Amino acid sequence: MERHVGPVSPLATERTAVRPLGLDRVRITGGFWGRWQERNRAVTIPHALGWLERDGSVDNLRRLTTADRTAAHRGFWFSDSDVYKMLEGIAWDLGRAPSPELSAAVEALVGVVARAQEADGYVNSYVQAGHDGRWEHLAISHELYCIGHLIQAGVAHKRGTGRDEVLAVARRAADCVVRDFGNDRRKDTDGHPEVEMALVELHRETGERAYLELARQLVDVRGRGVLEPAGHFDATYFQDATPVREETTVVGHAVRALYLLCGVVDVYLETGEQALLDSALRQWRSLTATKTYLSGAVGSRFDGEAFGEPFEMPQDLVYGETCATIAAIMLSWRLLLATGERRFADAIERALFNLFAASTSVARDAFFYSNPAQRRVARPAAPTDGTPPRAEAPGTRPHWFRCACCPPNIIRTVASLGGYVATRNDDGIQIHQYLPSTVDYGQTRLVVGTRYPLDGRVTVTVDATPSASWTLALRIPGWCRGATATVNSEPVEVAGDYLALRRDWRAGDVVVLDLPMPLRLTVSHPAVDAVRDAVAIERGPIVYCLESVDQPAGIDLNRVELVAGEPLVEEFREDLVGEPAVVAIAPGVLRDDSAWAEIGWATLDEHPRPSGTPVRLTAIPYHLWANRGPSVMRTFVPIWRGSGPSNL
Amino acid sequence: MERHVGPVSPLATERTAVRPLGLDRVRITGGFWGRWQERNRAVTIPHALGWLERDGSVDNLRRLTTADRTAAHRGFWFSDSDVYKMLEGIAWDLGRAPSPELSAAVEALVGVVARAQEADGYVNSYVQAGHDGRWEHLAISHELYCIGHLIQAGVAHKRGTGRDEVLAVARRAADCVVRDFGNDRRKDTDGHPEVEMALVELHRETGERAYLELARQLVDVRGRGVLEPAGHFDATYFQDATPVREETTVVGHAVRALYLLCGVVDVYLETGEQALLDSALRQWRSLTATKTYLSGAVGSRFDGEAFGEPFEMPQDLVYGETCATIAAIMLSWRLLLATGERRFADAIERALFNLFAASTSVARDAFFYSNPAQRRVARPAAPTDGTPPRAEAPGTRPHWFRCACCPPNIIRTVASLGGYVATRNDDGIQIHQYLPSTVDYGQTRLVVGTRYPLDGRVTVTVDATPSASWTLALRIPGWCRGATATVNSEPVEVAGDYLALRRDWRAGDVVVLDLPMPLRLTVSHPAVDAVRDAVAIERGPIVYCLESVDQPAGIDLNRVELVAGEPLVEEFREDLVGEPAVVAIAPGVLRDDSAWAEIGWATLDEHPRPSGTPVRLTAIPYHLWANRGPSVMRTFVPIWRGSGPSNL
């Protein structure tokens, strides 16, 4: 097997339409994501390491080897997972580029974990401190979830650095799980899926089949009411109400549902059981067509951090957890590998450039846990040196959370982003995401130059190539109309989901792909009541929003409507909020709602449409919102249909 | 002071525009509410008494006098309040009509409470069982909340029966609170307001000024961060972020916010402090204009059972707790007494006939805790002999709840409903709510005959009258257009909010008021995104809904739109679901959403409005939904604007 530095390295080749190119092969060389990767290392990782010490997450493990062993556990009982996700994030970042400091940080952290680990491999700081019994409350204990993250860290560290320290600790923990759960020795599983995909990755890294078998077992036992309901957490919440092969849509806690499906696709990729892929595709389709926001947010509900019903998509009260969108990216990536279909790369792009990018401040040291699509009233800023009491997004991004799942998840995703850009198969190389980068595979070296998404020109220069014919495939995004391309300045026809250029490539060949990205107005599915008769502004992959700070004084964004027949105007801003951006100037109307001061409803035939005064609205990329203090914000804006009688 | 059998008996007369007529003076003689009062006694009260034994609420108190004293408390730590609300409900029902069985039930229950009560008057089964210290965790302990309900029970029993047993127990508890809190001996208060209005009522019943002073003190201390935040519960949740005199809108937990305002108005009514009334009026206006659903639901959010921001009114995920609407009725009633203004009676009517009526099954033995305005997917029926795990409404009404606040609240409201119907002042008698009833005051006796709201004719017969001139005032509901009236068959002019008829009335005089109630289409405030470009059907005070069980086979209510230009047709059903009702037949369209099967959004100019096929939709009164098993339901329906290009 070829070494692959990145998440998801299928061993079996017959079920992958395309195979991943790792972040050692796809290097991000600049632009928005390149800057973020630099700040991820320079700012976010040290920031998070500091907080993991401060919030007790590291200390919970460290203390197990001291006289203070049974002191009260700090933070949530699954805080170990934050440490492991950090380890994974640093490991991928080391795979991207060496760093003595980060290597030392890994060494220190894994030392803490290794010392905390029991002789038989078990490790869980909450249980070991005596707050619970081993595997006694699997529905809520997150024991396998935490070990799953440890395994992912070990796999990432091995792939990223070739070193075994973390993997060895992870494998001892995995072996403990195999001994206790394998061969159906237990009939239950963890309330929070995660370990399934981790075990498959460990199987890939070690060749040990017991890990794959256990992953399949844990996928299989779920959905049969094996988990004990706990308070608000019922079988649906845990994905334990319906066996995964029979499930038709994503239900329950969003991160759990999507992590589970990642494991399901991973098991499929290694075993070929078609029913698993079918279920994942069915659920992905339902997710995408009925439960995904324009921003890529998934999981509508605060209550249970859960998916809602189809088309239940409130804009103001959407939960839209950052981790859920990351999980959706992880799932789409696996399905892209399985199928090679553009729709999965489109979904990754939408999620990355919008909700995922919005999750983090441009300074890269503050984060949203939940991500509203509309903010009616400016909320107080987050505490600058503390953690907010609840997951609901405050007026600005908090620096940390009591439940700190999202920041390390962001860190590992940014660090491994190169692993989500391009793939290969026997026919050639496929580029799915456009960002300044180099792609090296075998004798081939490609240089991708682009300002995307500031504009839609992508230049791919063949720096080196074998002397055989192969196909360069470039994704034509689903949002794009009228794409054109040239090879060495000669126009080529653009058709299909990918521009597939099969040639005897030569060094120095240049492909230019032009993806027109005029500002456009987007409507939602007609069953989405929350945004009926409203539009969002988009440009290329970017979803826009109106933020109060950009509007003329006195404009209440709760009363604006958009004049949809008139042109939108682009304005380039070199430095909007520390990042360059194209803003959209849109013709709007400020509605006069004064007739409604006393009452919330009226009889239709007594209700003239309110009058309004023209206003010039400024829309910015949604992912840049809330970088200038608390604000009012909306992505969808009602369509202005004039004042006067309700012309039925 | 005249004896008044009903909630809210202001001692001071100078701040009441109108004064209440008790349920001994206003007797409901039939119709929808009369039938409910009968079933309230015959079905709901025994049902609830059974459940309070079964769920441990009574036993928690009973056990305090046994060897089992410190056994684990069953249910929530504030379960005493359910017992007290039951006592209050039975007390009002005894005021309505004697019953040896119910008197015996009161005697038994109050005996349990009296035996549980400490020598110094303190009573709280959770604290007394040793699970917490007295007044130690007031932010969450509900100790004053529970005692408040005990006081209300004592006052109701005294007013309803003239007896002192319950009042004596309540007063001992109140005296204990006065000793520990009065004269600013403590600077904090209960996290859940309730005791404020109870103390004012106790002051009214006893003349003891210390209770009123303490009520004012507890109103005053709040809003200054005196309560310790606990988990999700922050100062806003508790109404502890802003002093009540400075607050501009209702915030936080809906029931708490409205119970607090009831206390605020009660304190105003006795002390005359204008700033208190001003705050209550300001908050009521914000509540009504920006945070009340068409059904009378208030409190949008599951998270914190809380008010949302203005116009944050999801239809599917609305919390809409039954207790919150009851609290809104209690507040509106107090403001009606203070001002005599129609808007408060209108609000009571809307709440009563819609959300409140919907809270209970027509069999009157099952209840909704939260009340959706839309149900996208039929949910499983509630357990028939158990309590559902969460407050979210299942497919049918559960018979009981672990947090059983709503059923006894419904019981006490139905039992005391006669107390919310009519008022008097020096000028005469005002009738605010129309239902078959008799009104007796002094030498006056009125007989109100009506099928309202099945039709809009109200006949008031003067059965007896003093030989002086006085004014009969009849509310002209805010929804009504073209009301007409006659006195002894002679037309009289109808103008203003109340038809005010000043005459030398004679026995045998007959007033006939005709309130036309054609089916009408109602739109919401333009800032309510959740129902933009949609209409609800209303008729008189009744809000309608579409329920799947009434539609032709194969009609998915998530895809129907309403053709607003065409006539709606009434059909009378003698027995719709055990109650007579006027149903509405509406012209609709079943939208063809098949073009959207794969994706949730589209570019506006590529997005033709979907085509549709005509359908005949049947709408029923919202309050009768979910009486025929799990269903899909919606109150607002999109307006059909034709297929084809999005005609901007």
Interface residues (C-beta under 8 A of the other chain):
Chain A: P229 G231 H232 D234 R285 T288 A289 T290 K291 T292 Y293 L294 S300 R301 F302 D303 G308 E309 P310 F311 E312 P314 Q315 D316 L317 R343 Q374 R376 V377 P389 R390 E392 W479 R520 L521 T522 V523 S524 H525 P526 A527 V528 D529 A530 V531 R532 D533 A534 V535 A536 E538 N558 R559 A564 G565 R591 D593 W596 A597 E598 I599 G600 W601 A602 T603 L604 D605 H607 R609 P610 F636 P638 I639 R641 S646 L648
Chain B: P229 G231 H232 D234 R285 T288 A289 T290 K291 T292 Y293 L294 S300 R301 F302 D303 G308 E309 P310 F311 E312 P314 Q315 D316 L317 R343 Q374 R376 V377 P389 R390 E392 W479 R520 L521 T522 V523 S524 H525 P526 A527 V528 D529 A530 V531 R532 D533 A534 V535 A536 E538 N558 R559 A564 G565 R591 D593 W596 A597 E598 I599 G600 W601 A602 T603 L604 D605 H607 R609 P610 F636 P638 I639 R641 S646 L648
